[in-house]
């Protein structure tokens, strides 16, 4: 596995290295991997100060330090979401200056810091998260460390590329339409989109997007994903009730298998083989596999894609109009989504939201038949740099391109259900073959248990070690 955040935290806790040394290793790695464009904003001084504070606490208050599950571990926040106090988020846009400002930590950011993370920068995302690649006109263009001619995905592409390259062992990420899971799938990482309401989004709820968006992280292991989810979740204080977490009870599961994404958005043979291989692995453990056809999901996929487009557009238009900023220097695609949002009528949006409700209902009915669903994450390998240009005004084309790349990504966001992706093999080019598992609300322990079982097959090895840990 070549190390993860849990290993790094343990090394710091046992004094094998200091927080400051781990930070210096991450900063050095960031410089080595600078051509990947993973980091949009780096603050070495803040990173060093945070690490020194953790080292001092470890010396003077060892009990307090030991209670932090990620004490002294360097990390990066996404340039979209949060905010993290002192780090100037611009959402990948030239509309905003990199000014530190005085905005305090979001509830989630405060929990990141309380967990012991040491933040030193912001990772690259596309302008306002409007793409499944991370190539903002404001720069930098983010590249996949496994193949720099390809994208690491989006919109948390910088986060995933930084973790895959070993610059950091774990990084903050957000997901409104697959933005945690798609980059994780592109880079051979584990990505969990939690249940709606599980993660704090206040106090401003500016990145909440009516409930379809959530925040967590991209990780190198299932155990890191489990630990950070358990550390940060719960007591979100609105606007939705905390979902009751359902613990794994053991025994035989009914696992729904969707190994087809239809003729409009076909998934390539190797990625479908990975889904079937995962199903065979779980079946050999005694679980029942229940096959589903694309017809059972086609209407839900279409409704979730339409709702995603409308919610993104209205949210962005409201944001821009509230700020009163001149968007003349924004990317053409951003202009188009803003105009789409401004022109969208109330009845049209209402109909789209009702389709989203029916999508959630249909999935609940599916989960009457099965305990979880195993399905594709990506329809094809990570795309070449430049495959998602933003120099046009066709919002429908952008949404179609996103659906063709990750047909089932937005389904979890629109429905509110948790979904997880992890690599389960490699293709002929050495790129990861991701699988996706979805479960009912609050069933993250089930997702994580199944993911750990698949991870134990050892079908994927990280190419780069974590900075600060021996190769």
N, C-alpha and C positions, 0 to 999 in steps of 0.2 A: 504493500500500500504506500510505502515511502512516507509515512507520517501523516498526522492530522492535527487539529487544534487541541484535542485531548492529550496527545503525546507532548505537544509543545507546552501546554499548561502544566503537565506533570513534571517535565524537565525543569521548568522554572520553580515549581513548588519544592522540588528536591534539590534546588541550587546547582543543578548541572549547568545552567547558564542563568544569567540575570535577565530581567525584563529589558534593561538597557541594551544588553548584547543581542537579544532577540530583535529589538527594534533596529539596531544597526544592521543586522543581517537582512531584515526586510527592506530597509532603505537601500542597501547595496544591491539587492536583487531587483528592486524597482528601477535602479539605474541600468543594470545589465539588460533588463527586459523593456527598456523604454521604447524601442521600436515597435512593440506590440500595441502601444497606445492605450494601455489599461487605465492609466491614472489621469484624470482631467485636472486635478488640483492636488498638489502635495505640500504639506506643511511640516517640514522636518523638525522645527522648533517645538511645535505642539506635540508631535509624536515622542520626541525625546523627553519632554517635560512630563508627559503622562507616564512613560516607562519609569522615569526616576521616582515619581510619586509611588508607583506600585512597588518598586524595590525598597523604598523607605518603609512602606507599610509592612512589607514582608519581614523586615528586620525588627521593627518596633511594635507591630501589632500582628504577630503571626496567626493568631486565631481569626482575626478579621480577614486577613488575606486568604487563609485556607478556605474560608466560606465562599470565596468567589470562584465559580467553576472555571472561568477563563482568565484567572489572574495573570496579568502581565502579557497577554497574548496580543500581538499587533493585529490591527484590522483596518479595513477601509469601509467608508460609507458610500452609498450610491449617490450620484449627483441628481437625484430625483427621489423625493420622499423625506423622511425625517421630520424636521431638521435636527442636525447635531450642532449645538451651540459652538460658534467660532469657526464653522466651516461653511463658506459661502456657496450655497446651492444655486445653480443657474439653470437646472433642467436641460443641460446641453444646448442652451440657446444663447445667441448673441444679443438677445434683448436685455440681458442682465449683466451687470459688472460683477467681477469677483471681489465684492466688498464684504468684509466680515460681518457687519451688522450686529444687532443686539438680540436677535431672536433666540429665546431659550430652547433647551432640549425639548423635543417631543417626549411623550411618555415612553415610547419605545426606545428612543435614544438614551434616556435616563437609565433604562433597564440594561442596555448594552454596557454603559459605563459601570453600573453597579455589579455587573457580572465580571468586571475586571479587564475588559478590553481596552487596548491603548490605540486610539485613532490617530492616523497620520495623513489622511487624504480622502479624496472623493473619486469614485470610479466613473469611467466614461459611460454615457447613455445617449441614445438618439434624442433629438430635440423633442421635449415633452413626452418622451416614451412612445412616439407614434410609429415605431417600427420594430421588427424582430431581428434587426441588426443594430450595431452601435457605431454609426458613422456620421456624427453631427457635423454640419458645415462649420460650426465653431471649432471643431477639432477636439481631440485627435481622433483619427480613424482607428478603431480598435480591431485587432486581428487575433485569430485563434492561435494559441501557442502550439497546438498540435499540427497545424498547417497554416502558416501566416498568409497564405493566399485566400483563406476562407474566413468567414465571420465566426465569432464566438457566440453569435446570437444577440438577442435584445429583448427587452430593453436593459436588462442587467448584464449586458455583455462585458463591460469592463470588470465588474465584480467576478464573473465566472473566469475570465481570462487571467485575472490576477491570482485567483485560487489555483487554477490549473497549472499556472507557471510556477507556483510555489512562492510568489511574492508574499502572500499571506496564506494562512491555513484555512481561513473562513472569512466571509465578507457579507456585509449587509446587502439585501436585495429586496425588490418589490415585485409584485405580480398582479396586474390588472387584466391581462389577456394571455398569460403564459410567460410573463417576463422573468420569473424565477426559473421555471421548468425548461423553457426553450434553451436559454444559455447553458444551464446545467447539462442538458442533453447534448448540446454541441461540444462541450468541453470535458465530458466524462465525469461529471460530478453528480452529487445527490441534491435534488431540489424539491422542497416541500412547500406547497401552497396550503396554508392552514384553513380550517373551517371559518366561515364568516362569523365574526365576533370573537374569535379566539385571541387575536392579537390587539394590543392597544393602538389606537389611531389618533388620539387626541394630543393636545387640547384643541387644535384648530380643525382637525379632520380635513385638511386641505388636500390630502392625497387619497382620500377615502373613496371618492367616485361612486357615491350611492351604495357602497357596500361591495362592489366587485373587486376592489383593490385590497391587498393585504401586504404586510411586510414580514420578512424573516431573514433568511440567509441562503447562500450557496455554500456547500460543504464538500469535503473530500471523503466523508464516511457517513454511514448511517448512524453510528454512535454519536458523532458530532451533531448531526441533525436532531437526534433525539434529545440530546442534552440542551441544545440551545432552544428548542421548542419548549421543553419543560421549564427552562429558566425564564423565558420571556412571556409565556402565555398567561392568560387569565386576568380577571379583574380589569377588563378593558375600559370600563366606565362609559359604555355606550358607543354608538347609538343602538347596538343590538345586544341582546342578552348573551352572556357567556355560554357557549355550547357545553353541555355536560359531556365530559370526556368518558368514553366507554373503554374500559380496560379489556385486554385480550383474555378470553376465557379458555382458550385452548380447544382442542377437538377438531373435528372435520369441518372445513369451510366449503361453502359453495362459491366458487370463483367464476364469475362471468368472463368469457373470453371473446373479445372483439378483434379479429385478425383480418379486418377488411375496412377500408375507408372509402369505398365506392369508386365509380369511374371518373367522377369530377375531380376528386382529390386523392388519387391513388397513392398508396404507400409502396415503396420499392421492396423487392423480394427479400433482401437481406434483413431489412428492419422488421418485416413480417415474420421471418424465420426466428428472429430473436424473441418476438412475442410468443410464438409457439413453443420455443425451447423453454422459456420461463414457465409456461403453462405445464409442460411435461415435467419439469422439475418439481413444481408444486403438486402435481397429480401423483408423482412418485412418493410424496410425503403422505398421501392418503386423502388429499383434498379432492373434492368433486369439481370437475371443469364443466361449465355450462356454456356452450357456444351461442353466440349472438350474431345475427347478420346486420349488415349496414342499414338495412331498411328500418331497423329498430331505433336507430340513432340519427338518421338523416335529417328528420324534421327538427330535432333538438339542436343539431349542429348548425343548421341554417338559422334558427331563431336566436341562438346565442351569438352568432356572428353579427346579425343585424342589430341586436341590442347593444353589443359591444361598440359598434360604430357610432350609434346614436348617443350613447352615454359619453363616450370619449369626446364627441363633437360638442355636445351641450356643456360638459364640464370645462372644456378648454375655452369655449366662447365666454362662459361666465367668468372664468379666471382672468382672461385678457381684458374683458370689459370692466371688471371690478377694479383692476389695477390702472386702467386707463392708459396703457402703454401703446406706443406706436409700433405696430408689427411690420413696418415696411422692411426691416432688415431680417425678419424671420424667414425660414425656408418656405418655398411655395406650397409645400404640402401642409405646413402649419396654417398658412392663410386659408387654404381650402377647407380644412377641418373647422376652423373658426367660423367661416362663412356658412358651412353646413349647419353648425350648431345654432347660429343666429337665425337661420331660415326655418329651422325645424319647428313645426307647429306643436302645440300642446297635445292635441289628439293623436298626432303621429307618434310622438314620444310615448304617450300613454299606451298606445297599441303595442309598441315595441317592448315596453316594460311588462305588459300583460303576457306577451309571448315568453318573456323571461320567466315569469311566474309559472307558466304552464310547463316550461322546460324543467324547472325544479320539481314540479309535481310528477312529471313523467319519469324522472330519475328516481324519485322516491318509490314509485311503483316498481321500477326495475329492481330496487334494493329489497323489495318484498320477496323477490325470487332468488337473489344472490346476496352474499355478504360484501363483496367488493367486485370491481371490474378491472380486468387486465387489458390494456389497449396500447396502440402506438402513441409515441410522443411526437416524433418527427416523421414526415413522409419520405424524406430524402436526406442525404448527408448535409452537413453544414455548407451553406451556399458560398459562392465566390464573392469576394469583396466587390461591392458595386451592384449587387443583385436587387437591392431595395433603394433605388434612387429617390430622393425627396425633392427633385427639381421639377415637379409636375403638380397639377391641381386635381387629380383624379382620385378622390377618396375611396371610391368603390374598387378601383384597381389595386390600391394599397391593401385594402381589406381582403381582396381575393388572393393577393400574393401571400398574405399572412396565413390565410386558410389553407392554401396549397402547400405551404411549408409545414404547418402544424395544425392539421384539421380539427383536432380535438382539444386544443389548448384552452380556448375561451369557455368551454362547457363548464369547467369547474368554477370559473369566476362568476359566470352568470347565475349558476345554480346555487353557489355558495358552498358546495361540497369540498372536502379536502382532496388533494391529489398530489402524488409524489412521482418523481422520475429518478431513475438510476441507470447506469450503464450495465448491459448484460452481454458483453462480447465486443468484438471488433470486426470491422469490415476489411476488405482487401487493402485499403489505404491506411490501416491502423487507426481509423476513427471509431469512436464509440457507437455501439448499437443500443440506443436507449429504449426502455420500456416505461410505461406509465400505469400507475395503479390509482384507482379512485374508490372512495368509500363514503358511507353516509356521514352526516354531521357528527363531529366529536369522535370519529373513529381513527384518529391519527395513530393511536397505539397499534391498531391492526395494520395500518399501512407500514409503519416502521418495523413491525415484527416480520411481515412478509418481505420487506426490503432487506432486512438483515439476513433472512434466509437466502435470498437470491445473491446478495453480496458475498455470502460465505462460499459460493461456487467459485469465486476468485477468477471471474472471466474478464476482469478489467484491472490493469495496473497503471497507476499514475506515472507519467513520464518524467515529471520534475519533482525533486524532493522539496519539502517545506524549508524556507529560509530559516536558519537557526538550528535545524536538526541535521544530524549526520545522514548522508546519502545511504 
